[in-house]
Amino acid sequence: MGKLAGRGMPSRLGKERRRLVPSSDPERGHRSTNWLNTAAWRRLREKVLLRDGYICQQTGVALVGKHPAPNSPVVDHKIPHRGDAKLFWDEGNLQSVSKAWHDSEKQSREKRGLV
């Protein structure tokens, strides 16, 4: 196989982006964005879902769907953590809800400042 590089054509991929970005980078938002991708969060999420019996704590719907189904499980922070580690990891601040409720009612409440 021959090389494709050096044929006078610019790369269609563009500039290579860094994969590791410091958590204090303002473009990345709160450090908490990385907390959702940890094994500790996955364990805590599963613990909350089991505690709540895979039932939406707001509507009573069984959380049996697979993402992105409306009845798929979401673990929601009752009080938005806004980067506060203590609130983020507080099991008492977590509840199991349906994706449909979280994406509509909860987001609406947050936008109106009711949460």
Secondary structure as the mmCIF struct_conf table of DSSP 4:
data_model
#
loop_
_struct_conf.conf_type_id
_struct_conf.id
_struct_conf.beg_label_comp_id
_struct_conf.beg_label_asym_id
_struct_conf.beg_label_seq_id
_struct_conf.end_label_comp_id
_struct_conf.end_label_asym_id
_struct_conf.end_label_seq_id
TURN_TY1_P TURN_TY1_P1 ALA A 5 GLY A 6
BEND BEND1 ARG A 7 GLY A 8
HELX_LH_PP_P HELX_LH_PP_P1 MET A 9 SER A 11
BEND BEND2 ARG A 12 LEU A 13
BEND BEND3 LYS A 15 LYS A 15
HELX_LH_PP_P HELX_LH_PP_P2 GLU A 16 ARG A 18
BEND BEND4 ARG A 19 ARG A 19
TURN_TY1_P TURN_TY1_P2 SER A 23 SER A 24
HELX_RH_3T_P HELX_RH_3T_P1 PRO A 26 ARG A 28
TURN_TY1_P TURN_TY1_P3 ARG A 31 ARG A 31
HELX_RH_AL_P HELX_RH_AL_P1 SER A 32 TRP A 35
TURN_TY1_P TURN_TY1_P4 LEU A 36 ASN A 37
BEND BEND5 THR A 38 THR A 38
HELX_RH_AL_P HELX_RH_AL_P2 ALA A 39 ARG A 51
TURN_TY1_P TURN_TY1_P5 ASP A 52 TYR A 54
STRN STRN1 ILE A 55 ILE A 55
TURN_TY1_P TURN_TY1_P6 GLN A 57 THR A 59
STRN STRN2 ALA A 62 ALA A 62
TURN_TY1_P TURN_TY1_P7 HIS A 67 PRO A 68
BEND BEND6 ALA A 69 ALA A 69
TURN_TY1_P TURN_TY1_P8 PRO A 70 ASN A 71
BEND BEND7 SER A 72 SER A 72
STRN STRN3 PRO A 73 HIS A 77
BEND BEND8 LYS A 78 ILE A 79
TURN_TY1_P TURN_TY1_P9 ARG A 82 GLY A 83
HELX_RH_AL_P HELX_RH_AL_P3 ALA A 85 TRP A 89
HELX_RH_3T_P HELX_RH_3T_P2 GLU A 91 ASN A 93
STRN STRN4 LEU A 94 SER A 98
HELX_RH_AL_P HELX_RH_AL_P4 LYS A 99 TRP A 101
HELX_RH_PI_P HELX_RH_PI_P1 HIS A 102 LYS A 106
HELX_RH_AL_P HELX_RH_AL_P5 GLN A 107 ARG A 112
TURN_TY1_P TURN_TY1_P10 GLY A 113 GLY A 113
#
